[in-house]
Structure formats: structure tokens, C-alpha cells
Amino acid sequence: MDKVNKKLSYSKLERRYASRSKSLYQTKEGRELLDIISSGKNRYLRLDRFESSAMDMTWIKQIEECIPPLGEIVNNPKKTIQTLEEVVQIEKVKKIGSQSVQHLASHTQFIKTIDENGDVTPSKMLNIYHDDYYAIYENRFIATLIRHLLVFVEKRYQFVKTNATLSDVGVLYAKNHTTIEGADVEIETKVKYSHPAEAVAIDKLRGYLKRIEDIRKYLKFYANTEFMKILRRERDVRNPILQTNIIRKNPKYHKCYLLWLYINRYRETGIEVKVEENYSKLSQEEIELINQNMCSTFLLLKGKKISKDKSKKVKSYKPVILKTVDDDIYKPMDYNAPIEYIRVDDKYREYTESLYNLNPHPSKARRQYDDDKYKENKLRREKTAQVDSLLKRKQAEVEKYEANEKEALERETYRDKYVDSKAEEEIRLEAIEKVNKARKALVKQAKKDKPKDKKVSKAKKVAKKPLKKDKKVSKKKTPTKKKAK
């Protein structure tokens, strides 16, 4: 164990490995394989990452300075005398004053009896007593401050505890894409070396956490005191805080007021992690050694036969091409170029929307190494845009089709109404024509019966002859008047 824990000489081991692998790749076959790997599409990246933390101590100092005033206020809070009035049974009345007598005089229903001497015996009376009242505005402000501090400190403690672990990392990436004997070969290696940061930084972090834990203990103790239990049902105060005489002039309450203002403005987590990344440019000798390593990895795959395992599983897949409505709607017309079909199913959309998590502003070395992934992300974005365009076009056609259907339905409805109104008009005209025919028939019948009516009328005229003579006499008198004139 002691030998393992000793610091290894990595540079000496690297030289030994290089000297031994050199003899292998000096042979004809080894040299040919190494040339094929070296002439392929290769990418190399060496990254050294160093982490350090810068802790903000201001918020811890502010809270630590306010812990003693908070403790004094919680133990000896301000209070006022509250006068309470309650109508109780006469046996429970402790003291009778002028207000109790006035109340009884105005509430005669509480009088039980009045004797001959005028002595009054009440059944109930107004009892007046005094009690301590703690739910003043200043105390409610302190209770609200303690609740806010519990949340404020707990959030930062959990963040620092889970995310402030510092480490230094060294990473070596290598990719190769080439063709060997007509077969595509892809080799990718990654070596990551991570170790904790310096002991000095870790000690600082532990001290930082210890101070936060002490603050948490004090705040939890204050939250379970009798003061907080008395005010547990009272409403919290809200900004802006009223600067009463006690808050403005009392040093303890004023210190708490300044802390309130500070935590309402503070938005940081309390710790700042600095990351330094260095991309190293590999020498030609290092690149050749990495290529030899990739050749060795390839030989591990092709140098041994496939092991015969009886418990193997064989799966067969039969792809099926489904016919959809889109085949008829979006078929190409007079198109000579190769056709590219765009899928719009949910799985394809999930695939196009699941991009690689890459740095939007990478360094030049990182951009060159992850060139394939950046291109793939770009292609997926283009596919997503094409799918969105296709869906918009489909939606436009559906809306157009629905509009045409609606217009056709309106025309059909209008035509039905027009036909119905025309039929009603024809029926009305036919009825009018029948009525006219009936009238004409009645008129003809009346004309046929007309002679009989004349005889009757002659008889009537004969009976009225004397009256006609009178009329003639009156006609003869009119000229005489004219002559007289």
C-alpha cells in the first residue's frame, strides 16, 4: 500500500511506453496501420481546468452582528397594557367600577332583582381587566424578520454545501474517423484526471460552512421561543416597513431594520466559483503517440476472434412504410432533384429538438474538436424549421378548406331558404288564383239570379210612388223662388 500511495513518475512511464510501442510500429504492417490512422480525420484536445472559490462574507457578517440584538428582543420584547371588557356572570366579576355600573344602567336585562329598599341584584356585569399585549407592530416586524432569515440562510447553505466542491481536472480527447479495407472505423478516447483542489481552499470552505451552520442554529432556536409562539397567528408585516419611534430610536430594533433592508436587496448565492480553462496545443511527437495508442485500441477489436457465446440473442426488424394523406397533398410536381421527405411525427420532433448540450461561445480548440456535434445541431435546427414550415402550410390548407366548406354550406343554406320562399310564394299565388276563380263564379251566379231581383225591386218602387210625387212638388217650388228673386 505504501508503494501504491507514493507519487508515480508519469514522465518516466510515458517514455518507457513510447520506446516499447516504437518497435511495434517500425514493422511494415504496423507502419501501414499507423499511416492509415494518421491520415484519417483526426481531432485532438487537451484541456486543463482549475477551480477556485471566492466567498462573499458580507451577508454572514451582517447576520452575525444582528444575532445578539435579536436574542435580546426575543427574550425581553416590548409590550403594552391592553384593556379588555367582557360581560360575565356576577360571581366571576373581580372588581366593580363606574364603567360597570354605567353598563348595567344601560343594559337592564342583566338586572335580576330589585328589593323594597332599592338594592339591585344583577345577574351579569361588565368585567374590566388589563393584560400584557405583545402583538404590536415592532414585535410583528421582528417575528417576520426571523422567518425571512430562516429561508434566506437555508437556501444559501444548501447551495454552498452541494455545489461548492472544488476540483482540478485534466482531460485528453482524441477522435479518429478513417477507412480500413473498405470499412468505416471510428475511434474515440477520453482520459479524465480529477483531483480535489488545494487543501487551503478546502479549509476555507469548511470554515465558511461552519459559520453558516452556527447562524442556522441560532435562528432555529429563536423560531421555537415563547415569543414566536405568541405571535404565530399574527400576520407578517410587508414592505415598506414603518419607521416607528421604537424602530428608529431603539438601537436593537434599528439594527434589525438595517438587516431587513440588506437581505431584501441581496440576490447573490454568497459564493463565487472561478473556473480557469487552458487548452494546450499538442506537439507532433505527442500526436504520433496518441495515434499509436488508437492503433493499439483498434487491434484489441480486430486482433481477436469473436467469442462464441451460446446465450446470444438475435432480433429482426421489418421496417414498414406507411401511406399517409401527405403523400397525395404534398407530392412533388415537375421535380427532377432527389426527393427528401420530412417527418412530422412526435418522435422525430423530439429527436430534432434534443440538441447536444454545447457551449454557444466555445474556444477555437473546442469548436474544432466538437465540429461534428455543432454541425449536427445546425442540421437539427434546420429540420425543425422545415417541420414547422410544413405544419404551418398544412394548417393554412386546412383553414382554407374549412373556409371553402363553410362558404359552400352558407350557399347551400341560402339556396334552400330561397327555394322554400319561392315555393311559399307559388302556394300563395295559387291560393289567390283559386279565390279569384271563386269570386268570378259567385259573380256569374249573381248575374243569373238578377231578373228575380228586378221584380222585387219594381214592387218596392210601386209602394213608394207617393213619395216620388212629393219630390216633384218640391222640385216645382224651387223655380218660384227664383222668379221671386
C-alpha positions in Angstrom: 0.0 0.0 0.0 2.9 2.4 0.8 4.3 1.8 -2.7 1.0 2.5 -4.4 0.5 5.7 -2.4 3.9 7.0 -3.5 3.9 9.7 -6.2 4.4 8.0 -9.5 6.8 9.3 -12.1 4.4 9.6 -15.0 7.0 11.1 -17.4 9.3 8.1 -16.9 6.5 5.6 -17.6 5.4 7.6 -20.7 9.0 7.3 -22.1 9.1 3.5 -21.5 5.7 3.1 -23.2 6.9 5.1 -26.2 10.1 3.1 -26.6 8.3 -0.2 -26.4 5.5 0.7 -28.8 8.0 2.2 -31.3 9.4 -1.2 -32.1 5.9 -2.5 -32.9 5.2 0.3 -35.4 8.6 0.1 -37.1 7.4 -3.1 -38.8 5.8 -3.0 -42.3 2.3 -3.9 -41.2 2.4 -1.7 -38.1 3.7 1.2 -40.1 0.9 0.8 -42.7 -1.8 0.7 -40.0 -0.3 3.7 -38.3 -0.2 5.6 -41.6 -3.9 4.8 -42.2 -4.9 6.0 -38.8 -2.7 9.1 -39.0 -4.1 10.1 -42.5 -7.7 9.8 -41.3 -9.9 12.6 -40.0 -8.3 13.2 -36.6 -9.1 15.6 -33.8 -7.2 16.1 -30.6 -7.9 18.2 -27.5 -6.0 18.8 -24.2 -7.9 20.6 -21.5 -6.7 21.6 -18.0 -9.4 23.0 -15.8 -8.7 24.7 -12.4 -11.4 25.8 -10.0 -11.2 28.3 -7.2 -13.8 29.9 -5.0 -14.3 33.5 -3.8 -16.7 33.6 -0.9 -18.8 36.7 -0.1 -18.6 37.2 3.7 -20.6 40.4 3.9 -24.0 38.7 4.4 -22.6 36.4 7.1 -21.1 39.3 9.0 -24.4 41.3 8.7 -26.4 38.4 10.2 -23.8 37.6 12.8 -23.8 41.2 14.1 -27.6 41.1 14.3 -27.9 37.8 16.2 -27.3 39.3 19.7 -29.9 42.1 19.3 -32.4 39.6 18.0 -31.8 37.4 21.1 -32.3 40.3 23.5 -35.6 41.3 21.8 -36.9 37.8 21.8 -36.1 37.4 25.5 -37.4 40.8 26.5 -39.9 42.1 23.9 -41.7 45.4 24.0 -45.3 45.2 25.3 -48.3 47.4 26.1 -51.2 47.2 28.5 -54.4 46.1 26.9 -57.8 46.9 28.4 -60.3 44.1 27.9 -64.1 44.3 28.6 -66.3 41.2 28.9 -69.8 40.6 30.2 -69.6 37.7 32.7 -71.7 36.1 35.5 -71.8 38.2 38.6 -69.8 35.5 40.5 -66.8 36.0 38.2 -66.6 39.7 38.5 -63.4 40.6 40.4 -63.8 44.4 40.6 -66.8 46.7 40.0 -66.1 50.2 38.8 -68.0 53.2 37.5 -67.9 51.8 33.9 -69.5 48.5 35.1 -72.3 50.4 36.9 -72.9 52.6 33.8 -73.0 49.5 31.6 -75.6 47.8 33.9 -77.7 51.0 33.9 -77.9 50.9 30.1 -78.5 47.1 29.9 -81.3 46.5 32.4 -81.8 43.0 31.0 -78.9 42.0 33.2 -80.8 43.1 36.4 -82.0 40.1 38.4 -84.0 41.6 41.3 -84.7 45.0 43.0 -85.8 44.8 46.7 -88.0 47.2 48.6 -85.0 49.3 49.7 -83.9 49.8 46.1 -81.0 47.4 46.3 -80.2 46.0 42.8 -79.0 42.4 42.4 -77.6 41.9 38.9 -77.2 38.5 37.1 -74.3 39.7 34.8 -72.0 42.6 34.8 -69.2 44.1 32.7 -65.8 42.9 33.9 -62.9 45.1 33.0 -59.3 43.8 33.3 -55.9 44.6 32.0 -53.4 42.3 30.2 -50.0 42.4 28.5 -50.2 42.9 24.7 -47.2 41.7 22.6 -48.7 41.9 19.1 -47.5 45.4 18.5 -46.1 46.4 15.1 -42.5 46.3 16.2 -42.7 42.7 17.5 -44.6 41.5 14.4 -41.7 43.0 12.4 -39.1 41.0 14.4 -41.1 37.8 14.0 -41.3 38.4 10.2 -37.6 39.1 10.1 -36.8 35.8 11.8 -39.0 33.8 9.3 -37.3 35.5 6.4 -33.8 34.9 7.8 -34.6 31.2 8.1 -35.4 30.9 4.4 -32.6 33.3 3.3 -29.8 31.3 5.2 -31.2 27.8 4.4 -31.1 28.5 0.6 -27.5 29.6 0.6 -26.4 26.9 3.0 -27.8 24.1 0.8 -26.3 25.7 -2.4 -22.9 26.0 -0.8 -23.0 22.5 0.6 -23.9 20.8 -2.7 -22.2 22.9 -5.3 -19.1 24.3 -3.8 -16.9 21.2 -4.1 -13.7 22.3 -5.8 -11.6 20.1 -8.0 -8.9 20.4 -10.7 -9.4 18.5 -13.9 -7.2 17.4 -16.8 -8.9 15.9 -19.9 -7.4 14.5 -23.1 -9.8 13.9 -26.0 -8.9 12.1 -29.3 -11.2 11.2 -32.2 -10.4 9.3 -35.4 -12.5 8.6 -38.5 -10.9 6.6 -41.3 -11.5 3.7 -43.7 -9.6 0.4 -43.4 -10.1 -2.2 -46.1 -13.4 -0.6 -47.2 -14.8 -0.4 -43.7 -15.5 2.7 -41.7 -13.6 2.9 -38.5 -14.3 5.4 -35.7 -12.1 5.6 -32.6 -12.8 7.9 -29.8 -10.8 8.1 -26.5 -11.2 10.2 -23.4 -8.9 10.4 -20.4 -10.1 12.5 -17.4 -8.0 13.1 -14.4 -9.8 14.9 -11.5 -8.5 15.6 -8.0 -9.6 17.9 -5.2 -8.4 21.4 -5.1 -5.8 22.7 -2.8 -6.2 22.0 0.9 -6.1 25.7 1.7 -9.3 26.3 -0.3 -11.0 23.3 1.3 -10.2 24.6 4.8 -11.6 28.0 3.9 -14.8 26.3 2.7 -15.2 24.3 5.8 -14.8 27.4 8.0 -17.4 29.2 5.8 -19.9 26.3 6.2 -19.2 26.2 10.0 -20.2 29.9 10.4 -23.4 29.4 8.4 -24.3 26.3 10.5 -23.9 28.4 13.7 -26.3 31.0 12.3 -28.8 28.3 11.4 -28.7 27.0 15.0 -29.4 30.4 16.5 -32.3 31.1 14.1 -33.9 27.8 14.7 -33.7 28.4 18.5 -35.3 31.8 18.1 -38.1 30.3 15.9 -39.1 28.0 18.8 -39.1 30.5 21.6 -42.2 31.7 23.5 -42.1 35.0 21.7 -42.6 33.3 18.3 -45.4 31.1 19.7 -47.3 34.1 21.0 -47.1 35.8 17.5 -47.5 32.6 15.4 -51.1 33.6 14.4 -50.3 37.3 13.7 -49.9 38.5 10.2 -46.5 39.2 8.8 -45.5 42.8 8.0 -44.8 43.9 4.5 -42.6 46.4 2.7 -42.3 49.3 3.2 -41.5 49.0 6.9 -43.0 51.8 9.0 -40.3 53.6 11.0 -42.0 54.0 14.3 -40.3 55.7 17.2 -39.1 52.3 18.6 -37.7 51.1 15.3 -36.0 54.4 14.6 -34.6 55.2 18.0 -34.1 51.9 19.8 -30.6 50.6 18.7 -31.7 46.9 18.8 -34.8 47.4 16.6 -32.9 49.7 14.3 -30.1 47.1 13.8 -32.8 44.6 12.8 -34.3 47.2 10.4 -31.0 47.6 8.7 -30.6 43.9 8.3 -34.1 43.7 6.8 -33.1 46.2 4.2 -29.9 44.3 3.4 -31.5 40.9 2.9 -34.2 42.4 0.7 -31.6 43.8 -1.7 -29.2 40.8 -1.6 -29.7 38.4 -4.5 -26.4 36.5 -4.8 -25.7 33.0 -3.6 -22.9 34.0 -1.3 -20.1 32.2 -3.2 -18.5 32.7 -6.5 -16.7 29.9 -8.3 -13.9 30.9 -10.7 -13.0 28.4 -13.4 -9.8 28.6 -15.4 -9.6 26.5 -18.6 -6.4 26.1 -20.5 -6.3 24.4 -24.0 -2.8 23.1 -24.7 -1.5 22.6 -28.2 -0.1 19.1 -28.7 3.3 18.6 -30.3 3.8 16.3 -33.3 5.5 13.7 -31.1 2.5 13.7 -28.7 0.1 13.3 -31.7 2.1 10.4 -33.0 2.0 8.7 -29.6 -1.8 9.2 -29.4 -2.2 7.7 -32.9 -0.2 4.7 -31.8 -2.5 4.3 -28.8 -5.5 4.4 -31.1 -3.9 1.7 -33.3 -3.5 -0.5 -30.2 -7.1 0.1 -29.3 -8.1 -1.0 -32.9 -6.0 -4.1 -32.6 -7.8 -5.1 -29.5 -11.0 -5.2 -31.6 -9.7 -6.9 -34.7 -6.8 -8.9 -33.4 -9.1 -11.4 -31.5 -11.8 -13.6 -32.9 -15.4 -13.2 -31.8 -16.1 -15.3 -28.8 -18.8 -18.0 -29.3 -21.5 -17.3 -26.8 -24.4 -19.8 -26.7 -26.7 -17.3 -25.0 -26.8 -14.9 -27.9 -30.0 -13.1 -28.9 -31.0 -12.4 -32.4 -33.5 -9.7 -33.2 -35.0 -8.9 -36.6 -36.7 -5.7 -37.6 -39.1 -5.3 -40.5 -39.5 -1.6 -41.4 -42.8 -0.6 -42.8 -43.6 2.4 -45.0 -47.0 3.8 -44.1 -49.1 5.7 -46.6 -50.5 8.9 -45.2 -52.6 11.8 -46.5 -49.5 13.9 -47.1 -48.4 11.6 -49.9 -51.3 12.9 -52.0 -51.3 16.5 -50.8 -47.6 17.2 -51.0 -46.5 15.2 -53.9 -43.7 16.9 -56.0 -44.7 18.3 -59.4 -42.1 18.5 -62.2 -39.3 18.0 -59.7 -36.1 16.3 -61.0 -33.9 16.7 -58.0 -33.8 13.9 -55.3 -36.9 14.0 -53.1 -36.4 14.5 -49.3 -39.3 13.5 -47.2 -39.9 15.4 -43.9 -41.3 13.5 -41.0 -43.8 15.3 -38.7 -44.4 12.6 -36.1 -43.7 13.3 -32.4 -40.6 11.0 -32.1 -38.9 12.9 -35.0 -39.7 16.2 -33.4 -38.3 15.0 -30.1 -35.1 14.0 -32.0 -34.7 17.3 -33.8 -35.4 19.3 -30.6 -32.9 17.3 -28.4 -29.7 19.1 -29.3 -26.3 18.4 -27.9 -25.5 20.5 -24.8 -22.7 22.5 -26.3 -21.2 25.8 -25.3 -22.7 28.6 -27.5 -19.5 30.5 -27.4 -16.7 27.9 -27.5 -13.0 28.4 -27.8 -11.3 27.7 -31.1 -9.9 24.4 -30.0 -13.2 23.2 -28.5 -15.1 24.3 -31.7 -12.7 22.3 -33.9 -12.9 19.2 -31.7 -16.8 19.1 -31.5 -17.2 20.2 -35.1 -19.5 17.2 -35.9 -21.8 17.9 -33.0 -22.1 21.6 -33.9 -22.9 20.7 -37.5 -25.5 18.1 -36.2 -27.1 20.8 -34.0 -27.3 23.1 -37.0 -28.9 20.4 -39.2 -31.4 19.5 -36.5 -32.4 23.2 -36.2 -32.9 23.3 -40.0 -35.0 20.1 -39.8 -37.1 21.6 -37.0 -37.7 24.8 -39.1 -38.7 22.7 -42.1 -41.2 20.7 -40.0 -42.6 23.9 -38.6 -43.0 25.3 -42.1 -44.7 22.2 -43.3 -47.1 22.2 -40.3 -47.9 25.9 -41.0 -48.6 25.1 -44.6 -50.8 22.2 -43.7 -52.6 24.4 -41.2 -53.1 27.1 -43.8 -54.6 24.5 -46.2 -56.8 23.1 -43.6 -58.1 26.6 -42.7 -58.6 27.3 -46.4 -60.5 24.0 -46.8 -62.6 24.8 -43.8 -63.4 28.3 -45.2 -64.4 26.8 -48.5 -66.6 24.3 -46.8 -68.2 27.0 -44.7 -68.8 29.1 -47.8 -70.4 26.2 -49.6 -72.6 25.4 -46.6 -73.7 29.0 -46.5 -74.6 28.9 -50.2 -76.5 25.7 -49.7 -78.4 27.1 -46.8 -79.2 30.3 -48.8 -80.4 28.2 -51.7 -82.6 26.1 -49.5 -84.1 29.2 -48.0 -84.6 30.7 -51.5 -86.3 27.5 -52.7 -88.5 27.4 -49.6 -89.6 31.0 -50.0 -90.2 30.5 -53.8 -92.4 27.5 -53.0 -94.3 29.5 -50.4 -94.9 32.3 -53.0 -96.2 29.8 -55.5 -98.6 28.4 -53.0 -99.8 31.9 -52.1 -100.3 32.8 -55.7 -102.2 29.6 -56.3 -104.5 30.3 -53.4 -105.1 33.8 -54.6 -105.9 32.4 -58.0 -108.4 30.0 -56.5 -110.0 32.8 -54.5 -110.4 34.9 -57.7 -111.9 32.0 -59.5 -114.4 31.5 -56.7 -115.3 35.2 -56.8 -115.8 35.1 -60.5 -118.1 32.1 -60.1 -120.1 33.9 -57.5 -120.4 37.0 -59.8 -121.7 34.8 -62.6 -124.2 33.1 -60.3 -125.4 36.6 -59.1 -125.9 37.7 -62.7 -128.1 34.6 -63.4 -130.2 35.4 -60.4 -130.6 39.2 -61.3 -134.1 39.1 -63.0 -135.8 37.8 -59.9 -134.3 40.7 -58.0 -135.7 43.2 -60.5 -139.3 42.1 -59.9 -138.9 42.6 -56.3 -137.4 46.0 -56.8 -140.4 47.0 -59.1 -142.8 46.1 -56.4 -140.9 48.2 -54.0 -140.9 51.2 -56.4 -144.7 50.9 -56.7 -145.1 51.1 -53.0 -143.0 54.2 -52.8 -144.7 56.2 -55.6 -146.4 58.8 -53.4 -143.0 59.8 -52.1 -141.8 60.5 -55.5 -144.7 62.9 -56.2 -143.7 64.9 -53.1 -140.3 65.1 -54.5 -141.7 66.5 -57.8 -143.7 69.1 -55.9 -140.6 70.2 -54.1 -138.8 70.5 -57.4 -141.6 72.7 -58.8 -141.4 75.1 -55.8 -137.8 75.9 -56.4 -138.4 77.8 -59.7 -141.0 80.1 -58.0 -138.3 81.2 -55.5 -136.0 82.0 -58.4 -138.8 84.0 -60.0 -139.4 85.9 -56.8 -135.8 86.9 -56.8 
